[in-house]
Amino acid sequence: MQRILQPGDIEALDRTNPQRVRLPQPGVIFAERAARLEQKADGNPIADYLRFVARIVRAQQKAAAKVRTAVPDAALIAQAQEHSMPLLAAASHIDPAWLEVLDQLLADLQAAGDIPEPLVPTLASLARMDHEERGTLARRVLVGLMTESADLAAAPIIMAALQVVFAHRASQLRESDIPYVDPATVCPVCGTAPVASVIRIGMRDAGLRYLHCGACCTEWHMVRVKCSHCESTKGVRYQKIDGADDSVMAETCEVCHTYRKISNQEKDPLAEPLADDLATLMLDLLMSETEFARASTNPLLPMADTDAPAPSH
């Protein structure tokens, strides 16, 4: 018996027409990320932190089911497309809904208990902040201006709340709404640098590399063996820890001297770019002994970013 393919089925099988942008499905993304973090925690040197982040992501999944955000109007979409700029630059388009999400995340984490001792005062401080103080801190986190230890400690919780709102807003867009941006190394939706890249499997995306936004979880296609920071196709190499599996490697560039990790679902179908990046801190320690600087930080890891280039917004 032969099956008649519908137009959508034909497009899904068309490898000559790759999906330019993969818009997030927040409920799915957060569920898969939490499960991956829990899996990668076993035997990991930072197992306790990975499990704590998994609890944050579970709380994100719960919040994502309730959040509501505004959709950009046609004029804003047209302006972004005309000027090849991100549609909703993160630091200047923070939806007020994030404040309620932050309260929900804090409540869920407090209810779950077993909070790492150093983070107890951080959560208490965030709960006491008024809306203006939270907004100021959110903008500092988004542009990487975190100079105090308190900012660094609060950054993952702030980013977790912002991710829920940014991902929900991006999920309401259509691929045709998304501009072609210049440079192509920042998220076309919110202008944030990618946290990592991933080689996808399945149907139309099989074997294709996508950059994964650390803020709104949008993914956008970039050809393989091309630097995800400077777009050079020369001097791109891959490095990993001897004896470790090669489902996650550091993609280095000899032109701009940066690296960004790449996860490969062809090697591990459960690979999730943000979780795998966080779980391979030992690879970052190895890279710290080389000439290559990390191109961008992981939004759920409190780390001073003094060497990496600042993200564009």
C-alpha positions as CSV (number, residue, x, y, z in Angstrom):
1,M,0.0,0.0,0.0
2,Q,1.4,3.4,-1.0
3,R,1.1,6.4,1.2
4,I,0.4,9.8,-0.4
5,L,2.6,12.5,1.1
6,Q,1.1,15.8,2.0
7,P,2.9,19.1,1.3
8,G,4.2,19.3,4.9
9,D,5.6,15.8,4.7
10,I,7.4,16.6,1.5
11,E,9.0,19.7,3.0
12,A,10.1,17.7,6.1
13,L,12.0,15.3,3.8
14,D,13.6,18.0,1.6
15,R,17.2,18.1,2.6
16,T,17.9,20.7,-0.1
17,N,15.8,23.2,1.8
18,P,17.1,23.1,5.4
19,Q,15.0,24.6,8.2
20,R,16.6,28.0,8.7
21,V,15.2,28.5,12.3
22,R,14.0,26.1,14.8
23,L,11.7,28.0,17.1
24,P,11.4,26.7,20.7
25,Q,8.7,24.5,22.2
26,P,9.3,25.6,25.9
27,G,7.6,22.6,27.5
28,V,9.5,20.1,25.5
29,I,12.9,21.9,25.8
30,F,12.8,22.3,29.5
31,A,11.7,18.7,30.1
32,E,14.4,17.3,27.8
33,R,17.0,19.6,29.4
34,A,16.1,18.6,33.0
35,A,16.3,14.9,32.1
36,R,19.6,15.4,30.4
37,L,21.1,17.2,33.4
38,E,19.9,14.5,35.7
39,Q,21.5,11.9,33.5
40,K,24.8,13.7,33.1
41,A,25.0,14.3,36.9
42,D,26.0,10.7,37.5
43,G,29.7,10.5,38.2
44,N,30.2,14.2,37.2
45,P,32.6,16.3,39.3
46,I,29.9,19.0,39.6
47,A,27.1,16.5,40.1
48,D,25.4,18.4,43.0
49,Y,25.3,21.6,40.9
50,L,23.9,19.8,37.9
51,R,21.1,18.3,40.0
52,F,20.3,21.7,41.4
53,V,20.2,23.2,37.9
54,A,17.9,20.3,36.9
55,R,15.5,21.4,39.7
56,I,15.6,24.9,38.3
57,V,14.8,23.7,34.8
58,R,11.9,21.6,36.2
59,A,10.6,24.8,37.8
60,Q,11.0,26.5,34.4
61,Q,9.0,23.8,32.7
62,K,6.2,24.3,35.3
63,A,6.3,28.1,34.8
64,A,6.3,27.8,31.0
65,A,2.9,26.2,31.1
66,K,1.4,29.3,32.7
67,V,3.3,32.3,31.3
68,R,1.8,34.7,28.7
69,T,3.8,37.2,26.7
70,A,3.1,39.9,24.1
71,V,3.7,39.2,20.4
72,P,5.7,41.7,18.4
73,D,3.6,43.8,16.0
74,A,4.0,43.8,12.2
75,A,5.8,47.1,12.2
76,L,8.5,45.8,14.5
77,I,8.9,42.7,12.4
78,A,9.2,44.7,9.2
79,Q,11.8,47.1,10.8
80,A,14.0,44.1,12.0
81,Q,13.8,42.5,8.5
82,E,14.6,45.7,6.7
83,H,17.7,46.4,8.8
84,S,18.9,42.8,9.3
85,M,18.8,43.1,13.0
86,P,17.5,40.8,15.8
87,L,13.7,41.0,16.2
88,L,13.6,41.6,20.0
89,A,17.0,42.5,21.4
90,A,17.0,40.8,24.8
91,A,18.2,43.6,27.1
92,S,15.8,46.2,25.6
93,H,12.7,44.0,25.3
94,I,12.2,42.4,28.7
95,D,8.6,41.4,29.1
96,P,7.2,42.3,32.6
97,A,5.9,38.7,32.8
98,W,9.4,37.6,33.9
99,L,8.9,39.1,37.3
100,E,6.0,36.7,38.1
101,V,8.1,33.8,36.7
102,L,11.0,34.7,39.0
103,D,8.6,34.7,42.0
104,Q,7.3,31.3,41.0
105,L,10.8,29.9,40.5
106,L,11.9,31.1,43.9
107,A,8.9,29.7,45.5
108,D,9.4,26.3,43.8
109,L,13.1,26.1,44.8
110,Q,12.3,27.1,48.4
111,A,9.6,24.4,48.6
112,A,11.9,21.7,47.1
113,G,14.5,22.4,49.7
114,D,18.1,21.1,49.6
115,I,19.4,24.4,48.2
116,P,23.2,24.6,48.0
117,E,24.3,26.6,51.1
118,P,26.1,29.4,49.2
119,L,22.9,30.2,47.3
120,V,20.5,30.5,50.3
121,P,21.3,34.2,50.8
122,T,21.1,34.8,47.1
123,L,17.5,33.4,46.8
124,A,16.5,35.4,49.9
125,S,18.0,38.6,48.4
126,L,16.1,38.1,45.1
127,A,12.9,37.6,46.9
128,R,13.3,40.9,48.7
129,M,14.2,43.0,45.7
130,D,11.6,45.4,44.2
131,H,10.7,45.4,40.5
132,E,13.1,48.2,39.7
133,E,16.1,46.5,41.4
134,R,15.2,43.2,39.6
135,G,15.0,45.0,36.3
136,T,18.4,46.6,36.7
137,L,20.0,43.3,37.7
138,A,18.3,41.6,34.7
139,R,19.8,44.1,32.2
140,R,23.3,43.7,33.8
141,V,23.1,40.0,33.5
142,L,22.0,40.1,29.9
143,V,24.8,42.4,28.8
144,G,27.4,40.6,30.9
145,L,28.1,43.5,33.3
146,M,28.4,41.4,36.4
147,T,31.2,42.7,38.6
148,E,30.1,41.6,42.0
149,S,30.0,38.1,43.5
150,A,26.4,38.6,44.4
151,D,25.5,39.3,40.7
152,L,27.3,36.2,39.6
153,A,25.4,34.1,42.2
154,A,22.1,35.5,41.2
155,A,22.7,35.3,37.4
156,P,21.5,31.7,36.8
157,I,18.2,32.3,38.6
158,I,17.7,35.6,36.8
159,M,18.5,34.0,33.5
160,A,16.2,31.0,34.2
161,A,13.2,33.4,34.7
162,L,14.1,35.4,31.6
163,Q,14.5,32.2,29.5
164,V,11.0,31.1,30.3
165,V,9.6,34.4,29.0
166,F,11.9,34.8,26.0
167,A,11.3,31.2,25.0
168,H,7.5,31.5,25.2
169,R,7.6,34.7,23.2
170,A,9.8,33.1,20.5
171,S,7.5,30.1,20.4
172,Q,4.7,32.3,19.2
173,L,6.6,33.6,16.1
174,R,6.6,32.2,12.6
175,E,9.7,31.3,10.7
176,S,8.7,34.0,8.2
177,D,8.8,36.6,11.0
178,I,12.5,36.0,11.7
179,P,14.9,38.3,10.0
180,Y,18.2,37.3,8.4
181,V,20.7,39.1,10.8
182,D,24.1,40.4,10.3
183,P,26.3,39.0,11.8
184,A,24.7,35.6,11.6
185,T,26.4,34.5,14.8
186,V,23.8,36.1,17.1
187,C,20.3,34.9,17.7
188,P,18.0,36.3,15.0
189,V,15.2,36.6,17.6
190,C,16.8,38.2,20.6
191,G,20.4,39.0,19.6
192,T,22.1,36.8,22.2
193,A,25.2,34.8,21.5
194,P,24.8,31.1,21.2
195,V,25.7,29.0,24.2
196,A,26.7,26.1,22.0
197,S,25.8,24.4,18.8
198,V,24.2,21.0,18.1
199,I,24.2,18.6,15.1
200,R,20.6,17.4,14.9
201,I,19.0,14.1,13.8
202,G,15.7,13.4,12.3
203,M,13.9,14.1,9.0
204,R,14.7,17.5,7.6
205,D,17.3,18.5,10.2
206,A,19.3,15.3,10.0
207,G,23.1,16.0,10.0
208,L,22.6,19.8,10.1
209,R,24.3,22.1,12.7
210,Y,22.2,24.6,14.6
211,L,23.4,27.3,17.0
212,H,21.4,27.3,20.2
213,C,20.5,30.7,21.9
214,G,21.3,30.9,25.6
215,A,18.4,33.2,26.2
216,C,15.3,32.4,24.1
217,C,16.3,28.8,23.1
218,T,15.8,29.6,19.4
219,E,18.1,27.6,17.1
220,W,19.4,28.8,13.7
221,H,21.2,27.0,11.0
222,M,24.9,27.4,10.3
223,V,26.9,25.1,8.1
224,R,29.4,22.8,9.8
225,V,33.1,23.5,9.9
226,K,32.5,27.3,10.2
227,C,33.4,29.3,13.2
228,S,30.2,30.2,15.1
229,H,31.9,33.4,16.4
230,C,33.7,35.0,13.4
231,E,32.3,32.9,10.6
232,S,35.7,31.9,9.3
233,T,36.0,28.6,7.4
234,K,39.8,28.4,7.9
235,G,41.5,26.9,10.9
236,V,38.4,25.3,12.4
237,R,39.4,22.3,14.5
238,Y,37.8,20.0,17.1
239,Q,39.2,19.1,20.5
240,K,38.1,16.7,23.2
241,I,39.5,15.1,26.4
242,D,41.6,12.0,25.7
243,G,39.5,8.9,26.4
244,A,36.2,10.8,26.6
245,D,33.4,10.2,24.1
246,D,33.2,12.6,21.2
247,S,29.5,13.5,21.4
248,V,30.6,16.9,22.8
249,M,33.8,18.6,21.5
250,A,35.3,22.1,21.6
251,E,35.2,23.7,18.1
252,T,38.2,26.0,18.0
253,C,39.0,28.7,15.5
254,E,42.6,29.7,14.7
255,V,41.4,33.0,13.2
256,C,39.6,34.6,16.2
257,H,41.1,32.2,18.8
258,T,37.8,31.3,20.5
259,Y,36.0,28.1,21.0
260,R,32.4,27.0,21.5
261,K,31.2,23.5,22.3
262,I,29.3,21.4,19.8
263,S,27.0,18.5,20.7
264,N,26.4,15.7,18.2
265,Q,23.0,13.8,18.3
266,E,24.4,11.4,15.7
267,K,26.8,10.2,18.5
268,D,24.3,10.6,21.3
269,P,20.6,11.1,20.4
270,L,19.9,12.6,23.8
271,A,22.4,15.4,23.4
272,E,21.0,18.7,24.5
273,P,23.3,21.7,23.8
274,L,22.9,23.8,27.0
275,A,22.9,20.8,29.4
276,D,25.8,19.1,27.6
277,D,27.8,22.4,27.7
278,L,27.2,22.7,31.4
279,A,28.0,19.0,32.1
280,T,31.4,19.2,30.3
281,L,33.2,21.7,32.6
282,M,36.3,19.5,32.5
283,L,36.6,20.3,28.8
284,D,36.5,24.0,29.6
285,L,39.3,23.4,32.1
286,L,41.3,21.7,29.4
287,M,40.7,24.6,27.0
288,S,41.8,27.1,29.6
289,E,45.3,25.8,29.2
290,T,45.2,26.6,25.4
291,E,45.3,29.8,23.4
292,F,41.5,29.6,22.9
293,A,39.1,31.7,24.9
294,R,35.5,30.7,25.4
295,A,33.3,32.6,23.0
296,S,30.3,32.9,25.3
297,T,29.3,31.7,28.7
298,N,26.6,29.3,29.8
299,P,23.6,31.3,31.2
300,L,23.1,28.8,34.1
301,L,26.7,28.8,35.3
302,P,27.8,31.7,37.5
303,M,31.2,32.6,35.9
304,A,32.9,35.9,35.4
305,D,33.3,36.4,31.7
306,T,36.3,38.6,31.5
307,D,38.0,37.1,28.5
308,A,35.1,36.2,26.2
309,P,33.7,38.7,23.7
310,A,30.5,40.5,24.9
311,P,27.3,39.2,23.3
312,S,25.6,41.5,20.8
313,H,22.1,42.9,21.7
